[in-house]
Amino acid sequence: MRIMFVLNVPPPGGAENHTFQLANTLASKGDLCTIVSLTALPGTALGSNVSSIEFCDGNKLYSIGTIRKMSRLIRAQRPDIVVTVNQRPLLFGVVSLRLASSKAKLVSVFHSSYLFSIKDHVLNTVYKPLFARADALIYVSQNQRRLWEQRGYRSDHATVIHNGIDLSRFSPRSAEQWRDRIRTAMGFGPLDYVIGMCARFRPEKNHRQLIDAIRILRSRGFPAKALLVGEGATQCDVEEYARSCGLLEHVAFAGLQEDVRPYVSAIDVGVLCSLGETLPLAPLEMMAIGIPVVISNVGGAAEIVRHGETGFLFPVEDTDGLVCFLEKLFDPAKREAFGAAASRFVRANFAAERMVEGYKDLFKALVCHQ
């Protein structure tokens, strides 16, 4: 099959990373995969199996130049499937396919769940009619599907395919390989209780809540420290907040890492304090390595964490709940048991191979009905 993926921007966002993973794996299995990014971002690494990547300049909601370029690419590459990732690429995909007079099947993969701003709500009215144009609508969690269907996004062609993790990369062997070396390099002692968070620094990721949890834990005598992996717009604010709380020496900022495995291996418990998520990859990666997680109960969180068995779920912005569960996991024996259960659960339910086969089967079915 010839498959064209259309993204807002290249990595490192979760939806984009998921798409690159999917495109590379499908290409390694014999499909011809190309990627089109609506926004140019020089220096992005191209996966080894993807045949090409094209950058547009669609920084505005409506960009005639980007629509024309996409139409030319569609005519030249003659894809069987055009996969648009989230709402804005769907807009460009619908218009470009029509302009190119293409019979390619249109698939929309939907990674978002929450409307955080007035702009999001306004644009939602623009995007909503477009979903009827898609030949298939893919959600990444059951809860996400229910949420959007309550908003009127109903389709006879909707399905759920959970995100998957490359288990050859994320496994308990990672912790054995890197844990002690990275803890020493980051200044953590053998008795420190290291709580980690892998997330871009954005308002909805709510990093401040973890700083508050560290403050409370330390006030109760726990040797808690935080390891934050990522970068972004709110990083300076989080650093200043940690400083104002007198905690900067207990919070390590690892920055953006191409390979997060060494840093995940160094933590005792993984945390995600998000105000909104769909089906986050970071907790799955931690769990696959054998790290128990404590995450806010948003989006598909309950689909990836078995509360009280592989980790814990706490209500959004409930810092007391977060602290309570972190206290429960302070016991190394309990962490080990939870981590082993988490790794088994991910291997059984969220393997990348399972995800890729779900997409491939759906794509084949669409092409057969052309």
C-alpha positions as CSV (number, residue, x, y, z in Angstrom):
1,M,0.0,0.0,0.0
2,R,1.0,3.6,-0.6
3,I,0.2,5.6,2.6
4,M,0.7,9.3,3.2
5,F,0.6,10.6,6.8
6,V,-0.2,14.3,7.3
7,L,0.9,15.9,10.6
8,N,0.7,19.4,12.1
9,V,4.4,19.4,13.0
10,P,7.2,16.9,13.2
11,P,8.2,15.3,16.6
12,P,8.6,15.6,19.6
13,G,4.9,15.7,20.3
14,G,3.2,12.5,21.4
15,A,0.9,12.3,18.3
16,E,3.8,12.9,16.0
17,N,6.0,10.4,17.7
18,H,3.2,7.8,17.4
19,T,2.8,8.6,13.7
20,F,6.6,8.3,13.0
21,Q,6.6,5.0,14.8
22,L,3.6,3.7,12.9
23,A,4.9,4.9,9.5
24,N,8.4,3.4,10.1
25,T,7.0,0.0,11.1
26,L,4.6,-0.2,8.2
27,A,7.4,0.8,5.8
28,S,9.6,-2.0,7.3
29,K,6.8,-4.4,6.4
30,G,6.7,-3.4,2.8
31,D,4.3,-0.5,2.6
32,L,5.5,2.8,0.9
33,C,5.0,5.5,3.6
34,T,5.6,9.2,3.2
35,I,5.0,12.0,5.7
36,V,3.8,15.5,5.1
37,S,4.3,18.1,7.8
38,L,2.1,21.2,7.6
39,T,4.7,23.3,9.4
40,A,8.3,23.4,8.5
41,L,10.8,22.5,11.2
42,P,14.3,22.1,9.9
43,G,16.6,19.6,11.5
44,T,14.0,16.9,12.1
45,A,15.5,13.4,11.8
46,L,13.8,11.2,9.3
47,G,13.1,7.6,10.3
48,S,15.1,5.1,8.3
49,N,12.2,3.3,6.7
50,V,10.0,6.2,5.6
51,S,10.6,7.0,2.0
52,S,10.3,10.8,2.2
53,I,9.2,13.7,4.3
54,E,7.8,17.0,2.9
55,F,7.5,20.3,4.8
56,C,4.9,22.9,4.1
57,D,4.4,26.3,5.5
58,G,0.8,26.0,6.8
59,N,1.2,28.2,9.8
60,K,-2.1,29.9,9.2
61,L,-5.4,28.1,9.6
62,Y,-6.0,28.4,5.8
63,S,-2.9,28.3,3.7
64,I,-3.6,28.1,-0.1
65,G,0.1,27.4,-0.7
66,T,0.0,24.4,1.6
67,I,-3.2,23.1,0.0
68,R,-1.7,23.3,-3.5
69,K,1.5,21.6,-2.4
70,M,-0.4,18.8,-0.8
71,S,-2.5,18.4,-3.9
72,R,0.6,18.2,-6.1
73,L,2.1,15.6,-3.7
74,I,-1.1,13.5,-3.8
75,R,-1.2,13.6,-7.6
76,A,2.5,12.7,-7.8
77,Q,2.6,9.9,-5.2
78,R,-0.9,8.5,-5.8
79,P,-1.5,7.2,-2.2
80,D,-4.0,4.6,-1.5
81,I,-4.6,6.0,2.0
82,V,-4.2,9.5,3.3
83,V,-3.9,9.5,7.1
84,T,-4.5,12.8,8.8
85,V,-3.4,13.2,12.5
86,N,-5.8,15.4,14.5
87,Q,-8.2,18.1,13.3
88,R,-6.1,20.6,11.4
89,P,-4.4,18.1,9.1
90,L,-7.9,16.7,8.4
91,L,-9.0,20.1,7.1
92,F,-6.1,20.2,4.7
93,G,-6.5,16.6,3.8
94,V,-10.2,17.0,2.8
95,V,-9.6,20.0,0.6
96,S,-6.3,18.7,-1.0
97,L,-7.8,15.3,-1.9
98,R,-10.7,17.0,-3.6
99,L,-8.4,19.5,-5.5
100,A,-6.2,16.5,-6.6
101,S,-9.3,14.6,-7.7
102,S,-7.9,11.6,-5.8
103,K,-9.8,8.4,-4.9
104,A,-7.5,7.8,-2.0
105,K,-9.3,6.7,1.2
106,L,-9.2,9.3,4.0
107,V,-8.4,8.2,7.5
108,S,-8.5,10.5,10.5
109,V,-6.5,9.5,13.6
110,F,-7.7,11.5,16.6
111,H,-5.3,11.9,19.5
112,S,-6.8,14.9,21.3
113,S,-9.6,14.9,23.9
114,Y,-9.9,18.3,25.6
115,L,-10.9,21.8,24.5
116,F,-8.7,24.0,26.7
117,S,-9.4,27.5,25.3
118,I,-12.0,29.6,23.6
119,K,-10.0,29.2,20.4
120,D,-10.3,25.4,20.7
121,H,-14.1,25.7,21.1
122,V,-14.4,28.0,18.1
123,L,-12.2,25.8,15.8
124,N,-14.2,22.8,16.9
125,T,-17.2,24.1,15.0
126,V,-15.1,24.4,11.9
127,Y,-13.6,20.9,12.2
128,K,-16.7,19.0,13.2
129,P,-18.4,18.7,9.8
130,L,-15.1,17.3,8.3
131,F,-15.3,14.1,10.2
132,A,-18.2,13.0,8.1
133,R,-15.8,13.1,5.1
134,A,-13.4,10.5,6.6
135,D,-13.6,6.9,5.5
136,A,-12.4,5.8,8.9
137,L,-12.1,7.6,12.2
138,I,-9.6,6.1,14.7
139,Y,-9.6,6.9,18.4
140,V,-6.8,5.9,20.7
141,S,-8.9,5.2,23.8
142,Q,-12.4,4.1,24.5
143,N,-13.0,7.0,26.9
144,Q,-11.8,9.4,24.2
145,R,-14.4,8.0,21.8
146,R,-17.2,8.3,24.4
147,L,-16.2,11.9,25.1
148,W,-16.2,13.0,21.4
149,E,-19.4,11.1,20.6
150,Q,-21.1,13.0,23.4
151,R,-20.1,16.2,21.5
152,G,-21.8,14.9,18.4
153,Y,-18.8,13.2,16.6
154,R,-20.6,10.1,15.6
155,S,-19.5,8.0,12.7
156,D,-20.4,4.5,11.4
157,H,-16.7,4.2,10.6
158,A,-15.2,4.8,14.0
159,T,-13.0,2.4,15.8
160,V,-10.5,2.3,18.7
161,I,-6.8,1.3,18.3
162,H,-4.8,1.7,21.5
163,N,-1.3,3.2,21.3
164,G,1.5,0.6,21.5
165,I,5.0,0.4,22.9
166,D,8.1,-1.0,21.3
167,L,8.8,-3.7,23.8
168,S,12.2,-4.6,22.3
169,R,13.3,-1.1,23.5
170,F,11.3,-0.6,26.7
171,S,11.8,-3.6,29.0
172,P,13.1,-4.3,32.5
173,R,16.5,-4.8,31.0
174,S,16.7,-1.0,30.6
175,A,16.6,-0.5,34.4
176,E,19.4,-3.0,34.9
177,Q,21.6,-1.3,32.2
178,W,21.3,2.3,33.2
179,R,19.7,2.8,36.7
180,D,22.8,3.2,38.9
181,R,24.9,5.1,36.4
182,I,22.2,7.7,35.7
183,R,21.2,8.1,39.4
184,T,24.8,8.9,40.2
185,A,25.1,11.3,37.2
186,M,22.0,13.2,38.3
187,G,23.2,13.5,41.9
188,F,20.7,11.0,43.5
189,G,21.8,8.9,46.4
190,P,20.9,5.2,47.0
191,L,18.3,6.1,49.6
192,D,16.6,8.9,47.6
193,Y,13.0,8.4,46.6
194,V,13.1,9.6,43.0
195,I,9.8,10.5,41.4
196,G,10.0,11.0,37.6
197,M,7.9,12.8,35.0
198,C,8.5,12.7,31.2
199,A,6.4,15.4,29.6
200,R,6.8,18.5,27.6
201,F,6.6,21.7,29.7
202,R,3.1,23.0,28.8
203,P,0.4,24.3,31.1
204,E,-1.8,21.3,30.7
205,K,1.0,19.0,31.9
206,N,0.7,20.7,35.4
207,H,4.3,20.1,36.5
208,R,3.8,22.4,39.5
209,Q,1.6,19.7,41.2
210,L,4.6,17.4,41.3
211,I,6.7,20.1,43.0
212,D,3.9,20.5,45.6
213,A,3.9,16.7,46.1
214,I,7.7,16.7,46.7
215,R,7.3,19.6,49.2
216,I,4.7,17.7,51.2
217,L,6.6,14.4,51.1
218,R,9.8,16.0,52.3
219,S,7.9,17.8,55.1
220,R,6.7,14.3,56.3
221,G,10.2,12.9,56.3
222,F,10.3,11.1,52.9
223,P,13.6,11.6,51.0
224,A,11.7,12.6,47.9
225,K,13.3,14.1,44.8
226,A,11.9,14.8,41.3
227,L,13.5,14.1,37.9
228,L,11.8,16.0,35.1
229,V,12.5,15.0,31.5
230,G,11.5,17.3,28.7
231,E,11.5,21.0,27.7
232,G,9.0,23.6,26.8
233,A,7.3,26.9,27.4
234,T,6.6,26.5,31.1
235,Q,10.0,25.1,32.2
236,C,11.3,28.4,33.5
237,D,8.1,28.9,35.4
238,V,8.5,25.5,37.0
239,E,12.1,26.1,37.9
240,E,11.2,29.4,39.5
241,Y,8.4,27.7,41.4
242,A,10.7,25.0,42.7
243,R,13.2,27.7,43.8
244,S,10.5,29.7,45.6
245,C,9.5,26.6,47.5
246,G,13.1,26.0,48.5
247,L,13.2,22.8,46.6
248,L,15.4,23.5,43.6
249,E,18.2,21.3,45.0
250,H,15.7,18.4,45.1
251,V,14.4,18.8,41.5
252,A,16.6,17.6,38.6
253,F,15.9,18.9,35.1
254,A,17.2,16.5,32.5
255,G,16.1,18.5,29.4
256,L,14.8,17.0,26.2
257,Q,16.2,13.5,25.6
258,E,16.1,11.6,22.3
259,D,16.2,8.4,24.3
260,V,14.3,8.6,27.7
261,R,15.1,5.1,28.7
262,P,18.2,5.8,30.8
263,Y,16.3,8.5,32.8
264,V,13.1,6.4,33.2
265,S,15.4,3.6,34.5
266,A,16.7,5.9,37.2
267,I,13.3,6.7,38.9
268,D,11.4,4.8,41.5
269,V,7.9,5.9,40.5
270,G,6.6,7.6,37.4
271,V,4.0,10.5,37.7
272,L,1.8,12.3,35.3
273,C,-0.2,15.3,36.7
274,S,-1.9,16.3,33.5
275,L,-5.1,18.3,33.4
276,G,-6.0,16.5,30.1
277,E,-4.7,13.5,28.2
278,T,-5.9,11.0,25.7
279,L,-3.8,7.9,26.0
280,P,-0.3,9.0,27.0
281,L,2.7,7.0,25.9
282,A,5.1,8.1,28.8
283,P,3.3,6.0,31.5
284,L,3.2,3.0,29.2
285,E,6.9,3.3,28.6
286,M,7.6,3.5,32.3
287,M,5.4,0.5,33.1
288,A,7.0,-1.5,30.3
289,I,10.4,-1.0,32.0
290,G,8.9,-2.1,35.3
291,I,8.2,1.3,37.0
292,P,4.9,1.7,38.8
293,V,3.0,4.9,37.9
294,V,0.7,7.4,39.7
295,I,-1.2,9.4,37.1
296,S,-4.2,11.7,37.0
297,N,-7.5,10.0,36.0
298,V,-8.1,11.7,32.7
299,G,-8.7,10.4,29.2
300,G,-7.8,6.8,28.8
301,A,-5.8,6.6,32.1
302,A,-8.1,3.9,33.5
303,E,-7.4,1.8,30.3
304,I,-3.6,1.7,30.9
305,V,-3.4,1.6,34.7
306,R,-5.0,-1.0,36.9
307,H,-5.6,0.9,40.1
308,G,-4.0,-0.7,43.1
309,E,-2.2,-3.3,41.0
310,T,0.1,-1.7,38.4
311,G,-0.1,1.8,39.9
312,F,-2.6,4.4,41.1
313,L,-5.1,6.9,39.6
314,F,-5.8,10.2,41.4
315,P,-8.5,12.8,40.7
316,V,-7.3,15.8,38.6
317,E,-5.5,18.4,40.7
318,D,-6.0,16.3,43.9
319,T,-2.5,16.8,45.4
320,D,-3.4,15.0,48.6
321,G,-4.5,12.0,46.6
322,L,-1.2,12.1,44.6
323,V,0.8,12.3,47.8
324,C,-1.1,9.5,49.4
325,F,-0.4,7.1,46.6
326,L,3.3,8.1,46.5
327,E,3.5,7.3,50.2
328,K,2.1,3.9,49.5
329,L,4.8,3.2,46.9
330,F,7.7,4.3,49.1
331,D,8.1,0.6,50.2
332,P,10.6,-0.9,47.7
333,A,9.0,-4.3,47.9
334,K,5.6,-2.9,47.0
335,R,7.2,-0.9,44.1
336,E,8.9,-4.1,42.8
337,A,5.6,-6.0,42.9
338,F,3.7,-3.2,41.2
339,G,6.4,-2.7,38.6
340,A,6.5,-6.3,37.7
341,A,2.7,-6.4,37.3
342,A,2.8,-3.2,35.2
343,S,5.4,-4.7,32.8
344,R,3.4,-7.8,32.3
345,F,0.2,-5.8,31.7
346,V,1.8,-3.6,29.0
347,R,3.4,-6.6,27.3
348,A,0.0,-8.3,27.2
349,N,-2.1,-5.3,26.0
350,F,0.0,-2.5,24.5
351,A,2.6,-4.1,22.3
352,A,3.5,-2.0,19.2
353,E,3.1,-5.0,17.0
354,R,-0.5,-5.4,18.1
355,M,-1.2,-1.7,17.4
356,V,0.4,-1.8,13.9
357,E,-1.5,-4.9,12.9
358,G,-4.7,-3.1,13.9
359,Y,-3.9,-0.2,11.6
360,K,-2.7,-2.5,8.8
361,D,-5.9,-4.6,8.9
362,L,-8.1,-1.5,8.7
363,F,-6.0,0.0,5.8
364,K,-6.3,-3.2,3.9
365,A,-10.0,-3.4,4.4
366,L,-10.4,0.2,3.1
367,V,-8.2,-0.4,0.0
368,C,-10.1,-3.6,-0.8
369,H,-13.4,-1.6,-0.9
370,Q,-12.1,1.0,-3.4
